[in-house]
Amino acid sequence: MSVLRPAARQLRREGKLTRWSQLTPVRNYATPSASTTPDAASSYLSELLELPSSAAFPPQLALQLLTHKSYRFVNRLTNMSEEELVQSQVSHNARFSFLGRRALASYLAMFLHSQVRTAEGARKTDFLNGKDIETRLADMLHENNVGRWVGDKWGVQNVMRWTANQVGVVRGRTACLETESAAIAQQTLPIMPRGRWKSANALASKDAAVKGQAVAAIMGGVFQHLGSPAAQRVFHIHVLPHLAPQLKDPALIEAAQKLAASAGKVGVVAKQAA
């Protein structure tokens, strides 16, 4: 019996499928990103952050910062060379992403507090736009937003390692599945989809989220490897300018630009310390 039929029966019960012909398999649903070597990852971060050689990230740490957990899981199940298999087993970046998100939230809050010191002053700016400050900060630092506004500018999509899992297409809509079983992962299609059917926009959203997580992981990596002052300068030089248009208020945008220029003169790693 075709592996499509059990999945399709479930879809028919849910009213999402009326004809068998609507269900079309997508071959090679596990699509890994381009492979990035440890040395390439370290070079990418050094160029991005303009780090001196003395402050370069160790290659294995750099690769970890750019590795999403989906890549690490799926590539254990595929045919890979011994060298590629070793590289695929580098730990993923979830821990650093967690740390980086907290750093981003702290630095953005500190910037806003330095510019707007009272609640009344905050309400008078265009930044809040009728929302409370917690909501606006959460919106700006949502991983999808950071991925689109910062990750794209950093070109992180060209070096990050992750896997988008596509299961099938129904009326032009793509289904996504996070696989949990090696037996299922080795099939052309899983026996039963776990997740709900999603549009192509959902795949784009996932891509943005993974880029946002990579940006946060890099921030977390800088915090651990180079310290909080360096991480804050990364935020001022390489993050805040890209998010500045979302500040809305002209005075805040100008302040962000001035801060980036001032921090840029010092560099991520203070020149006298390099």
Buried (B, 14 or more C-beta within 10 A) or exposed (E): EEBBEEBBEEBBEEEBBEEEEBBEBBEEBBEBBEBBBBEBBBBBBBEBBEBEEEBBBEBEBBBBBBBBBBBBBBBEBBEBEEEBEEBBEBBBBBBBBEBBBEBBBBBBBEBBEEBBEEEEEBEEBEBBEEEEBEEBBEEBBBBBBBBBBBBBEBEBBEBBBBBBBBBBBBEEBBBBBEBEEEEBBEEEBBEEBEEEBBEEEBBEBBBBBBBBBBBBBBBBBBBBBBEEBBBBBBBBBBBBBBBBEBBBBEEBBEBBEEBBEEBBEBBBBEEEEE
